[in-house]
Amino acid sequence: MAGTDVGEVRRHFETNGYLGEDRRRLMVVADGEPAGTVSWIARRHARVGQCWSIGIALVPEWRGRGVGWRAQRALCDYLFAHTPVMRIEAATRVDNIAEQRALERAGFAREGVLRAARFSHGEWRDLVLYSRLRHDPA
């Protein structure tokens, strides 16, 4: 979601505290420690209406400890409670099985594969697309 340029991250925070119109980000805290960030950005699939596309980045020591799916579920609950969107989506690489499990545990349903959707580490990678709708069980 967000760029990895530290200067970009700092400028974005100083401008709007990560809560601007283009991209939003919140800190994930676990046991009182910073564990990473969750972010969301508006997406449109048609002329009318929008959805949120969410992402997560956890520091390595917090991965695999149940923090990610809980943060993603809490973010979805927050977005459904405070915005009118019907759909929240997330995508991850097809080889990121841990993130796929986390999304499913957070209430997301697998929709399909987006072939060659992201250029990463010198090659085009397939992504798995997930969504959670407002009326889906949490």
LOPA-58993 format. One record per atom (N, C-alpha, C): atom name; x, z, y. Coordinates in steps of 0.001 Angstrom, whole numbers. Layout:
% residues N
<atom "CA", <X, Z, Y>>
...
***
This chain:
% residues 138
<atom "N", <816, 0, -1174>>
<atom "CA", <0, 0, 0>>
<atom "C", <872, 0, 1255>>
<atom "N", <1495, 1094, 1537>>
<atom "CA", <2301, 1180, 2744>>
<atom "C", <3678, 616, 2457>>
<atom "N", <4315, 132, 3522>>
<atom "CA", <5668, -347, 3377>>
<atom "C", <6617, 796, 3066>>
<atom "N", <7794, 446, 2592>>
<atom "CA", <8758, 1479, 2250>>
<atom "C", <9770, 1688, 3366>>
<atom "N", <9645, 971, 4481>>
<atom "CA", <10520, 1133, 5620>>
<atom "C", <10248, 2487, 6271>>
<atom "N", <11245, 3366, 6261>>
<atom "CA", <11075, 4717, 6802>>
<atom "C", <10704, 4661, 8277>>
<atom "N", <11293, 3744, 9018>>
<atom "CA", <10962, 3608, 10435>>
<atom "C", <9499, 3250, 10630>>
<atom "N", <8962, 2356, 9788>>
<atom "CA", <7544, 1991, 9872>>
<atom "C", <6673, 3211, 9604>>
<atom "N", <7015, 3971, 8594>>
<atom "CA", <6244, 5159, 8243>>
<atom "C", <6254, 6147, 9407>>
<atom "N", <7413, 6389, 9979>>
<atom "CA", <7532, 7328, 11103>>
<atom "C", <6727, 6842, 12311>>
<atom "N", <6844, 5548, 12660>>
<atom "CA", <6113, 5005, 13809>>
<atom "C", <4609, 5114, 13590>>
<atom "N", <4167, 4816, 12393>>
<atom "CA", <2734, 4897, 12097>>
<atom "C", <2237, 6330, 12252>>
<atom "N", <2979, 7291, 11753>>
<atom "CA", <2583, 8695, 11885>>
<atom "C", <2562, 9122, 13345>>
<atom "N", <3595, 8753, 14096>>
<atom "CA", <3655, 9148, 15502>>
<atom "C", <2542, 8504, 16321>>
<atom "N", <2088, 7317, 15929>>
<atom "CA", <1047, 6604, 16666>>
<atom "C", <-329, 7216, 16446>>
<atom "N", <-673, 7495, 15173>>
<atom "CA", <-2050, 7940, 14904>>
<atom "C", <-2176, 8948, 13766>>
<atom "N", <-1084, 9533, 13351>>
<atom "CA", <-1160, 10541, 12295>>
<atom "C", <-1664, 10001, 10971>>
<atom "N", <-1466, 8708, 10727>>
<atom "CA", <-1901, 8009, 9505>>
<atom "C", <-3407, 7858, 9407>>
<atom "N", <-4132, 8030, 10488>>
<atom "CA", <-5585, 7909, 10428>>
<atom "C", <-6090, 6797, 11339>>
<atom "N", <-5316, 5734, 11500>>
<atom "CA", <-5718, 4597, 12320>>
<atom "C", <-6675, 3679, 11579>>
<atom "N", <-7083, 2631, 12260>>
<atom "CA", <-8054, 1696, 11687>>
<atom "C", <-7454, 819, 10595>>
<atom "N", <-6157, 532, 10678>>
<atom "CA", <-5571, -417, 9733>>
<atom "C", <-5194, 220, 8402>>
<atom "N", <-4644, 1384, 8427>>
<atom "CA", <-4199, 2039, 7189>>
<atom "C", <-4238, 3530, 7410>>
<atom "N", <-4687, 4241, 6398>>
<atom "CA", <-4806, 5694, 6510>>
<atom "C", <-4056, 6338, 5356>>
<atom "N", <-3519, 7544, 5600>>
<atom "CA", <-2730, 8216, 4573>>
<atom "C", <-2892, 9711, 4723>>
<atom "N", <-2942, 10403, 3591>>
<atom "CA", <-2990, 11860, 3571>>
<atom "C", <-1937, 12381, 2603>>
<atom "N", <-1471, 13569, 2866>>
<atom "CA", <-489, 14225, 2005>>
<atom "C", <-1178, 14794, 771>>
<atom "N", <-542, 14668, -377>>
<atom "CA", <-984, 15332, -1602>>
<atom "C", <-145, 16594, -1721>>
<atom "N", <-816, 17735, -1843>>
<atom "CA", <-126, 19023, -1958>>
<atom "C", <-516, 19644, -3289>>
<atom "N", <470, 20112, -4038>>
<atom "CA", <232, 20777, -5317>>
<atom "C", <1041, 22068, -5343>>
<atom "N", <386, 23151, -5665>>
<atom "CA", <1045, 24462, -5677>>
<atom "C", <1782, 24743, -4370>>
<atom "N", <1182, 24317, -3250>>
<atom "CA", <1774, 24554, -1947>>
<atom "C", <2952, 23665, -1597>>
<atom "N", <3281, 22723, -2460>>
<atom "CA", <4421, 21832, -2251>>
<atom "C", <3945, 20412, -1965>>
<atom "N", <4631, 19669, -1082>>
<atom "CA", <4289, 18253, -904>>
<atom "C", <4587, 17505, -2197>>
<atom "N", <3573, 16812, -2713>>
<atom "CA", <3726, 16104, -3988>>
<atom "C", <3659, 14594, -3829>>
<atom "N", <3270, 14102, -2657>>
<atom "CA", <3175, 12667, -2435>>
<atom "C", <2131, 12355, -1390>>
<atom "N", <1638, 11121, -1419>>
<atom "CA", <605, 10695, -477>>
<atom "C", <-448, 9853, -1194>>
<atom "N", <-1660, 9868, -639>>
<atom "CA", <-2705, 8912, -1004>>
<atom "C", <-2993, 8100, 251>>
<atom "N", <-3379, 6849, 63>>
<atom "CA", <-3661, 5995, 1207>>
<atom "C", <-4860, 5114, 897>>
<atom "N", <-5480, 4606, 1947>>
<atom "CA", <-6604, 3697, 1770>>
<atom "C", <-6622, 2685, 2896>>
<atom "N", <-7109, 1497, 2574>>
<atom "CA", <-7172, 395, 3524>>
<atom "C", <-8462, -370, 3265>>
<atom "N", <-9055, -900, 4320>>
<atom "CA", <-10299, -1649, 4183>>
<atom "C", <-10034, -3018, 3554>>
<atom "N", <-10923, -3437, 2666>>
<atom "CA", <-10894, -4769, 2049>>
<atom "C", <-12275, -5389, 2180>>
<atom "N", <-12313, -6689, 2309>>
<atom "CA", <-13579, -7427, 2332>>
<atom "C", <-13553, -8467, 1229>>
<atom "N", <-14630, -8524, 468>>
<atom "CA", <-14772, -9555, -556>>
<atom "C", <-15845, -10562, -167>>
<atom "N", <-16586, -10264, 884>>
<atom "CA", <-17646, -11142, 1375>>
<atom "C", <-17770, -10929, 2880>>
<atom "N", <-18633, -11722, 3514>>
<atom "CA", <-18813, -11591, 4961>>
<atom "C", <-19377, -10235, 5359>>
<atom "N", <-20272, -9705, 4555>>
<atom "CA", <-20948, -8458, 4895>>
<atom "C", <-20416, -7332, 4015>>
<atom "N", <-20105, -6224, 4639>>
<atom "CA", <-19668, -5047, 3885>>
<atom "C", <-18184, -5044, 3607>>
<atom "N", <-17698, -3878, 3357>>
<atom "CA", <-16294, -3701, 3007>>
<atom "C", <-16193, -2659, 1915>>
<atom "N", <-15026, -2592, 1314>>
<atom "CA", <-14734, -1523, 367>>
<atom "C", <-13387, -931, 766>>
<atom "N", <-13031, 164, 134>>
<atom "CA", <-11714, 753, 328>>
<atom "C", <-10832, 397, -854>>
<atom "N", <-9587, 107, -586>>
<atom "CA", <-8573, -62, -1617>>
<atom "C", <-7617, 1110, -1465>>
<atom "N", <-7461, 1889, -2538>>
<atom "CA", <-6653, 3105, -2438>>
<atom "C", <-5333, 2953, -3196>>
<atom "N", <-4386, 3777, -2814>>
<atom "CA", <-3100, 3824, -3488>>
<atom "C", <-2582, 5250, -3509>>
<atom "N", <-1608, 5478, -4353>>
<atom "CA", <-1004, 6805, -4455>>
<atom "C", <489, 6647, -4701>>
<atom "N", <1254, 7545, -4140>>
<atom "CA", <2694, 7609, -4393>>
<atom "C", <3047, 9077, -4575>>
<atom "N", <3490, 9424, -5772>>
<atom "CA", <3890, 10805, -6059>>
<atom "C", <5398, 10886, -6208>>
<atom "N", <5962, 11994, -5755>>
<atom "CA", <7384, 12208, -5992>>
<atom "C", <7573, 12427, -7496>>
<atom "N", <8699, 12017, -8042>>
<atom "CA", <8875, 12029, -9499>>
<atom "C", <8583, 13353, -10192>>
<atom "N", <8950, 14474, -9582>>
<atom "CA", <8749, 15755, -10277>>
<atom "C", <7276, 16134, -10428>>
<atom "N", <6361, 15459, -9731>>
<atom "CA", <4931, 15760, -9857>>
<atom "C", <4189, 14754, -10730>>
<atom "N", <4863, 13733, -11200>>
<atom "CA", <4212, 12739, -12055>>
<atom "C", <3987, 13308, -13451>>
<atom "N", <2885, 12897, -14061>>
<atom "CA", <2578, 13329, -15421>>
<atom "C", <2066, 14751, -15527>>
<atom "N", <1678, 15356, -14410>>
<atom "CA", <1221, 16752, -14415>>
<atom "C", <-244, 16898, -13994>>
<atom "N", <-972, 15772, -13938>>
<atom "CA", <-2390, 15825, -13598>>
<atom "C", <-2690, 15848, -12118>>
<atom "N", <-1667, 15755, -11296>>
<atom "CA", <-1852, 15795, -9852>>
<atom "C", <-2463, 14482, -9347>>
<atom "N", <-2021, 13363, -9881>>
<atom "CA", <-2439, 12054, -9393>>
<atom "C", <-3917, 11776, -9547>>
<atom "N", <-4443, 11973, -10748>>
<atom "CA", <-5861, 11658, -10937>>
<atom "C", <-6742, 12597, -10123>>
<atom "N", <-6313, 13841, -9979>>
<atom "CA", <-7096, 14788, -9169>>
<atom "C", <-7088, 14378, -7690>>
<atom "N", <-5944, 13947, -7200>>
<atom "CA", <-5847, 13500, -5807>>
<atom "C", <-6694, 12245, -5588>>
<atom "N", <-6663, 11325, -6537>>
<atom "CA", <-7454, 10098, -6400>>
<atom "C", <-8953, 10403, -6466>>
<atom "N", <-9345, 11288, -7334>>
<atom "CA", <-10762, 11675, -7408>>
<atom "C", <-11199, 12360, -6116>>
<atom "N", <-10378, 13268, -5597>>
<atom "CA", <-10715, 13958, -4352>>
<atom "C", <-10798, 12974, -3189>>
<atom "N", <-9887, 12002, -3147>>
<atom "CA", <-9937, 10997, -2089>>
<atom "C", <-11226, 10188, -2176>>
<atom "N", <-11614, 9775, -3373>>
<atom "CA", <-12875, 9032, -3541>>
<atom "C", <-14060, 9871, -3097>>
<atom "N", <-14104, 11120, -3512>>
<atom "CA", <-15203, 12003, -3102>>
<atom "C", <-15265, 12091, -1580>>
<atom "N", <-14123, 12231, -937>>
<atom "CA", <-14060, 12305, 513>>
<atom "C", <-14573, 11010, 1153>>
<atom "N", <-14093, 9858, 654>>
<atom "CA", <-14492, 8577, 1245>>
<atom "C", <-15980, 8300, 1047>>
<atom "N", <-16524, 8637, -121>>
<atom "CA", <-17952, 8436, -335>>
<atom "C", <-18778, 9387, 543>>
<atom "N", <-18277, 10586, 786>>
<atom "CA", <-19016, 11552, 1605>>
<atom "C", <-18978, 11206, 3096>>
<atom "N", <-17922, 10542, 3547>>
<atom "CA", <-17734, 10351, 4988>>
<atom "C", <-17758, 8904, 5464>>
<atom "N", <-17935, 7957, 4548>>
<atom "CA", <-18044, 6553, 4949>>
<atom "C", <-19173, 5913, 4153>>
<atom "N", <-19725, 4798, 4639>>
<atom "CA", <-20880, 4189, 3970>>
<atom "C", <-20547, 3205, 2849>>
<atom "N", <-19297, 3093, 2429>>
<atom "CA", <-18941, 2083, 1431>>
<atom "C", <-19605, 2343, 86>>
<atom "N", <-19829, 1273, -649>>
<atom "CA", <-20382, 1343, -1996>>
<atom "C", <-19269, 1321, -3049>>
<atom "N", <-18107, 746, -2683>>
<atom "CA", <-17060, 465, -3665>>
<atom "C", <-15703, 957, -3179>>
<atom "N", <-14955, 1546, -4109>>
<atom "CA", <-13543, 1876, -3894>>
<atom "C", <-12777, 1229, -5030>>
<atom "N", <-11680, 572, -4716>>
<atom "CA", <-10918, -94, -5765>>
<atom "C", <-9450, 316, -5722>>
<atom "N", <-8792, 93, -6833>>
<atom "CA", <-7363, 367, -6960>>
<atom "C", <-6785, -622, -7960>>
<atom "N", <-5556, -1006, -7746>>
<atom "CA", <-4879, -1924, -8662>>
<atom "C", <-3534, -1326, -9037>>
<atom "N", <-3105, -1617, -10253>>
<atom "CA", <-1801, -1156, -10712>>
<atom "C", <-1218, -2201, -11648>>
<atom "N", <79, -2173, -11844>>
<atom "CA", <715, -3148, -12737>>
<atom "C", <218, -2964, -14166>>
<atom "N", <161, -4064, -14895>>
<atom "CA", <-353, -4008, -16270>>
<atom "C", <506, -3126, -17162>>
<atom "N", <1767, -2946, -16826>>
<atom "CA", <2636, -2107, -17654>>
<atom "C", <2636, -643, -17219>>
<atom "N", <1866, -287, -16198>>
<atom "CA", <1806, 1103, -15730>>
<atom "C", <633, 1810, -16426>>
<atom "N", <827, 2122, -17678>>
<atom "CA", <-225, 2727, -18503>>
<atom "C", <-606, 4117, -17981>>
<atom "N", <353, 4882, -17505>>
<atom "CA", <59, 6225, -16993>>
<atom "C", <-911, 6148, -15811>>
<atom "N", <-692, 5206, -14894>>
<atom "CA", <-1587, 5070, -13746>>
<atom "C", <-2963, 4559, -14176>>
<atom "N", <-3006, 3686, -15175>>
<atom "CA", <-4298, 3226, -15677>>
<atom "C", <-5100, 4396, -16240>>
<atom "N", <-4445, 5264, -16984>>
<atom "CA", <-5124, 6457, -17516>>
<atom "C", <-5582, 7384, -16398>>
<atom "N", <-4732, 7537, -15374>>
<atom "CA", <-5093, 8396, -14240>>
<atom "C", <-6323, 7848, -13515>>
<atom "N", <-6383, 6547, -13304>>
<atom "CA", <-7539, 5955, -12631>>
<atom "C", <-8807, 6151, -13460>>
<atom "N", <-8706, 5954, -14762>>
<atom "CA", <-9878, 6157, -15625>>
<atom "C", <-10319, 7621, -15582>>
<atom "N", <-9383, 8521, -15587>>
<atom "CA", <-9715, 9946, -15530>>
<atom "C", <-10346, 10327, -14185>>
<atom "N", <-9987, 9595, -13129>>
<atom "CA", <-10541, 9825, -11796>>
<atom "C", <-11908, 9167, -11624>>
<atom "N", <-12418, 8521, -12675>>
<atom "CA", <-13756, 7937, -12623>>
<atom "C", <-13805, 6447, -12376>>
<atom "N", <-12680, 5782, -12402>>
<atom "CA", <-12629, 4336, -12181>>
<atom "C", <-12898, 3572, -13477>>
<atom "N", <-13489, 2393, -13330>>
<atom "CA", <-13740, 1491, -14458>>
<atom "C", <-12819, 277, -14331>>
<atom "N", <-12248, -112, -15440>>
<atom "CA", <-11378, -1291, -15465>>
<atom "C", <-12237, -2537, -15308>>
<atom "N", <-11830, -3414, -14395>>
<atom "CA", <-12577, -4640, -14152>>
<atom "C", <-11902, -5867, -14731>>
<atom "N", <-10600, -5927, -14702>>
<atom "CA", <-9922, -7112, -15221>>
<atom "C", <-8505, -7206, -14714>>
<atom "N", <-7882, -8338, -15039>>
<atom "CA", <-6487, -8575, -14691>>
<atom "C", <-6418, -9610, -13580>>
<atom "N", <-5641, -9303, -12564>>
<atom "CA", <-5345, -10244, -11494>>
<atom "C", <-3984, -10856, -11819>>
<atom "N", <-3999, -12090, -12260>>
<atom "CA", <-2757, -12712, -12717>>
<atom "C", <-1843, -13049, -11545>>
<atom "N", <-567, -12731, -11711>>
<atom "CA", <483, -13029, -10733>>
<atom "C", <61, -12623, -9317>>
<atom "N", <-442, -11414, -9171>>
<atom "CA", <-1004, -10961, -7896>>
<atom "C", <3, -10264, -6987>>
<atom "N", <1123, -9794, -7512>>
<atom "CA", <2097, -9061, -6684>>
<atom "C", <3514, -9532, -7030>>
<atom "N", <4287, -9805, -5995>>
<atom "CA", <5691, -10166, -6194>>
<atom "C", <6517, -8899, -6116>>
<atom "N", <7200, -8554, -7182>>
<atom "CA", <7954, -7315, -7255>>
<atom "C", <9187, -7504, -8120>>
<atom "N", <10321, -7015, -7645>>
<atom "CA", <11577, -7081, -8384>>
<atom "C", <11886, -8501, -8859>>
<atom "N", <11697, -9467, -7964>>
<atom "CA", <12102, -10840, -8243>>
<atom "C", <11150, -11685, -9059>>
<atom "N", <9969, -11171, -9380>>
<atom "CA", <9024, -11996, -10139>>
<atom "C", <7581, -11611, -9833>>
<atom "N", <6679, -12538, -10127>>
<atom "CA", <5254, -12301, -9942>>
<atom "C", <4734, -11452, -11083>>
<atom "N", <3987, -10406, -10740>>
<atom "CA", <3480, -9445, -11723>>
<atom "C", <1955, -9479, -11749>>
<atom "N", <1406, -9260, -12956>>
<atom "CA", <-37, -9116, -13112>>
<atom "C", <-443, -7694, -12748>>
<atom "N", <-1641, -7562, -12191>>
<atom "CA", <-2202, -6258, -11849>>
<atom "C", <-3506, -6062, -12606>>
<atom "N", <-3822, -4809, -12903>>
<atom "CA", <-5122, -4456, -13462>>
<atom "C", <-5944, -3892, -12310>>
<atom "N", <-7166, -4416, -12141>>
<atom "CA", <-8043, -3978, -11065>>
<atom "C", <-9062, -2984, -11605>>
<atom "N", <-9224, -1890, -10884>>
<atom "CA", <-10187, -836, -11221>>
<atom "C", <-11113, -625, -10033>>
<atom "N", <-12329, -153, -10306>>
<atom "CA", <-13231, 204, -9218>>
<atom "C", <-14035, 1438, -9582>>
<atom "N", <-14489, 2084, -8531>>
<atom "CA", <-15438, 3191, -8670>>
<atom "C", <-16533, 2943, -7642>>
<atom "N", <-17778, 2965, -8090>>
<atom "CA", <-18911, 2745, -7204>>
<atom "C", <-19540, 4085, -6835>>
<atom "N", <-20204, 4085, -5705>>
<atom "CA", <-20812, 5298, -5182>>
<atom "C", <-21680, 6011, -6215>>
<atom "N", <-22428, 5277, -7016>>
<atom "CA", <-23337, 5895, -7975>>
<atom "C", <-22697, 6155, -9343>>
<atom "N", <-21434, 5801, -9531>>
<atom "CA", <-20753, 6098, -10798>>
<atom "C", <-20571, 7599, -10954>>
<atom "N", <-20629, 8090, -12191>>
<atom "CA", <-20329, 9519, -12386>>
<atom "C", <-18874, 9804, -12040>>
<atom "N", <-18612, 10948, -11480>>
<atom "CA", <-17245, 11305, -11064>>
<atom "C", <-16350, 11542, -12251>>
***
